[in-house]
Amino acid sequence: MDDSKHQALDRYEPDTALTRLIRIPVRVVVLVLVLPVRMVWDVLAAGWHAFDRTLLRPLGRGLARLADTLVLTPLAWLFAHVLTPLGLAVTWLATAVFIWPWTGLWRYVVVPVATYGVAVPLVWLYANLLTPLGHGAAWLLGTLLVAPAAGFWRYVLVPAARYGVIAPLVWLYGAVLTPVGRGTAWVFGKAWQGTAWFLGGVRKNLAAAGLGLGIAVTWLVMTLLVAPASWLYRHVLAPVGREIAEAAEVAWRIAGYLSRAVGRGIAWLFRHLIGVPVAWACRTVCTPLGHFVRDALWAPARRAAAEAGRAARGALATARETVRQARRDAWRALAGGTGGTWSGEPLGVPARTLGSTTTVPSAAQASETSLLGEKLVKQG
């Protein structure tokens, strides 16, 4: 049975005298050592949760809102109202300056020139000159070089190699080399069988002697080393380690209960010594005082500021209307316009006949300078 099964059985073995002897002292010592660690751990965990809840999260939300207000919103406005139109303008300008001219040059100059000035003449030259010339050269080479070389290879070199070299080599391999090789292989096989029989006998004798020696060494090792070590691990080390682990677990739970009790006591003292008086002071003093300041000081001041703002806006609107009216009156006085709305465009002068005030639709217009002078004389 392996060690894992032994450990599984040892877990459920009944308590022994050694187990009962070491259980209580080990648990007391472990509790004394673990309790400060557990209390420090709980204090750090509670402090971290309070720090995260009261400082880090509000600070993170404030920083996120500040970043959104100061960075993201201006960047979004800049991207939407400045960078995007600027990019579109630059893109259009680059397209108009670089792409459209080169596209037109490629489409209407380079492609027609390459097509009708280069490609078409080359195709005609290839079809009507180079192709017949190549066919003639191929026929000439085939007649003068390829056909004689092929005949020499087929009717001279191939028969000479087949009947002058290959046939004698095949006969030599089948009639001489093969019987010699088989005889040599038979001789070496018999020699190898004899050598293997001799070595097998020697190995059997050595294996018998080594087996006895190995059995003796194995018995000594199991008796003098393995058995004592197994007994020591099973009856001493395993119970002690198990009790220490269980004592640490129990001590951690007890330390948690004690730490929570101490924490609840400190929280009760803090709530009754600080929280309750502060809440009473806030409820009975600060809240009424804040309401009094809001109703008696802040609300009248806000209403007065609102009234002052409305009055200032009304005064500014009146002043702007006065300035606008004065500007219109000054322009009417200078230009001689009537009380109607002036559009900023010069009024057309009706056509008159020379020396007469009768308006004729088809007659040429009189000089505008003379008419403006007559109007100024009449008003003066």
ChimeraX attribute file (.defattr): number of C-alpha atoms within 10 A of each C-alpha:
attribute: neighborCount
match mode: 1-to-1
recipient: residues
	/A:1	5
	/A:2	6
	/A:3	10
	/A:4	9
	/A:5	10
	/A:6	11
	/A:7	13
	/A:8	10
	/A:9	10
	/A:10	15
	/A:11	13
	/A:12	8
	/A:13	9
	/A:14	8
	/A:15	10
	/A:16	10
	/A:17	8
	/A:18	12
	/A:19	16
	/A:20	11
	/A:21	10
	/A:22	14
	/A:23	17
	/A:24	13
	/A:25	12
	/A:26	18
	/A:27	20
	/A:28	14
	/A:29	14
	/A:30	19
	/A:31	22
	/A:32	13
	/A:33	15
	/A:34	19
	/A:35	20
	/A:36	13
	/A:37	14
	/A:38	22
	/A:39	19
	/A:40	12
	/A:41	14
	/A:42	17
	/A:43	15
	/A:44	12
	/A:45	12
	/A:46	13
	/A:47	12
	/A:48	13
	/A:49	13
	/A:50	12
	/A:51	12
	/A:52	14
	/A:53	12
	/A:54	11
	/A:55	11
	/A:56	14
	/A:57	12
	/A:58	12
	/A:59	13
	/A:60	12
	/A:61	11
	/A:62	12
	/A:63	12
	/A:64	14
	/A:65	13
	/A:66	12
	/A:67	12
	/A:68	14
	/A:69	12
	/A:70	11
	/A:71	12
	/A:72	14
	/A:73	12
	/A:74	12
	/A:75	15
	/A:76	13
	/A:77	12
	/A:78	12
	/A:79	14
	/A:80	12
	/A:81	11
	/A:82	12
	/A:83	14
	/A:84	13
	/A:85	12
	/A:86	13
	/A:87	12
	/A:88	11
	/A:89	12
	/A:90	12
	/A:91	12
	/A:92	13
	/A:93	12
	/A:94	12
	/A:95	13
	/A:96	12
	/A:97	11
	/A:98	11
	/A:99	13
	/A:100	12
	/A:101	12
	/A:102	15
	/A:103	12
	/A:104	11
	/A:105	12
	/A:106	13
	/A:107	12
	/A:108	11
	/A:109	12
	/A:110	14
	/A:111	12
	/A:112	13
	/A:113	13
	/A:114	11
	/A:115	12
	/A:116	11
	/A:117	12
	/A:118	11
	/A:119	13
	/A:120	12
	/A:121	12
	/A:122	14
	/A:123	12
	/A:124	11
	/A:125	12
	/A:126	14
	/A:127	11
	/A:128	11
	/A:129	11
	/A:130	14
	/A:131	12
	/A:132	12
	/A:133	11
	/A:134	12
	/A:135	11
	/A:136	12
	/A:137	12
	/A:138	12
	/A:139	11
	/A:140	12
	/A:141	12
	/A:142	13
	/A:143	11
	/A:144	10
	/A:145	10
	/A:146	14
	/A:147	12
	/A:148	12
	/A:149	11
	/A:150	11
	/A:151	11
	/A:152	12
	/A:153	13
	/A:154	12
	/A:155	10
	/A:156	11
	/A:157	11
	/A:158	12
	/A:159	12
	/A:160	13
	/A:161	11
	/A:162	11
	/A:163	11
	/A:164	11
	/A:165	11
	/A:166	12
	/A:167	11
	/A:168	11
	/A:169	11
	/A:170	11
	/A:171	11
	/A:172	12
	/A:173	12
	/A:174	10
	/A:175	10
	/A:176	11
	/A:177	11
	/A:178	11
	/A:179	12
	/A:180	11
	/A:181	10
	/A:182	10
	/A:183	11
	/A:184	10
	/A:185	12
	/A:186	11
	/A:187	10
	/A:188	10
	/A:189	12
	/A:190	11
	/A:191	11
	/A:192	12
	/A:193	10
	/A:194	10
	/A:195	11
	/A:196	12
	/A:197	10
	/A:198	11
	/A:199	10
	/A:200	11
	/A:201	10
	/A:202	11
	/A:203	11
	/A:204	11
	/A:205	10
	/A:206	11
	/A:207	11
	/A:208	10
	/A:209	11
	/A:210	12
	/A:211	11
	/A:212	11
	/A:213	11
	/A:214	11
	/A:215	11
	/A:216	11
	/A:217	12
	/A:218	11
	/A:219	12
	/A:220	12
	/A:221	12
	/A:222	13
	/A:223	12
	/A:224	10
	/A:225	11
	/A:226	13
	/A:227	12
	/A:228	12
	/A:229	12
	/A:230	14
	/A:231	11
	/A:232	12
	/A:233	14
	/A:234	16
	/A:235	14
	/A:236	13
	/A:237	13
	/A:238	15
	/A:239	20
	/A:240	18
	/A:241	12
	/A:242	15
	/A:243	19
	/A:244	18
	/A:245	15
	/A:246	15
	/A:247	21
	/A:248	20
	/A:249	16
	/A:250	15
	/A:251	22
	/A:252	19
	/A:253	16
	/A:254	16
	/A:255	22
	/A:256	18
	/A:257	15
	/A:258	15
	/A:259	20
	/A:260	16
	/A:261	12
	/A:262	13
	/A:263	16
	/A:264	12
	/A:265	12
	/A:266	11
	/A:267	13
	/A:268	13
	/A:269	12
	/A:270	12
	/A:271	14
	/A:272	11
	/A:273	11
	/A:274	11
	/A:275	14
	/A:276	12
	/A:277	12
	/A:278	13
	/A:279	13
	/A:280	11
	/A:281	12
	/A:282	14
	/A:283	12
	/A:284	11
	/A:285	11
	/A:286	13
	/A:287	12
	/A:288	12
	/A:289	13
	/A:290	13
	/A:291	12
	/A:292	12
	/A:293	12
	/A:294	14
	/A:295	12
	/A:296	11
	/A:297	11
	/A:298	14
	/A:299	12
	/A:300	12
	/A:301	13
	/A:302	12
	/A:303	11
	/A:304	12
	/A:305	12
	/A:306	12
	/A:307	12
	/A:308	12
	/A:309	12
	/A:310	12
	/A:311	12
	/A:312	12
	/A:313	12
	/A:314	12
	/A:315	12
	/A:316	12
	/A:317	12
	/A:318	12
	/A:319	12
	/A:320	12
	/A:321	12
	/A:322	12
	/A:323	12
	/A:324	12
	/A:325	12
	/A:326	12
	/A:327	12
	/A:328	16
	/A:329	15
	/A:330	12
	/A:331	13
	/A:332	15
	/A:333	11
	/A:334	10
	/A:335	12
	/A:336	14
	/A:337	14
	/A:338	9
	/A:339	9
	/A:340	7
	/A:341	8
	/A:342	13
	/A:343	7
	/A:344	6
	/A:345	6
	/A:346	8
	/A:347	9
	/A:348	8
	/A:349	12
	/A:350	14
	/A:351	17
	/A:352	18
	/A:353	15
	/A:354	11
	/A:355	6
	/A:356	7
	/A:357	9
	/A:358	11
	/A:359	12
	/A:360	12
	/A:361	11
	/A:362	9
	/A:363	12
	/A:364	12
	/A:365	16
	/A:366	14
	/A:367	11
	/A:368	11
	/A:369	8
	/A:370	9
	/A:371	12
	/A:372	13
	/A:373	11
	/A:374	11
	/A:375	11
	/A:376	12
	/A:377	9
	/A:378	7
	/A:379	8
	/A:380	6
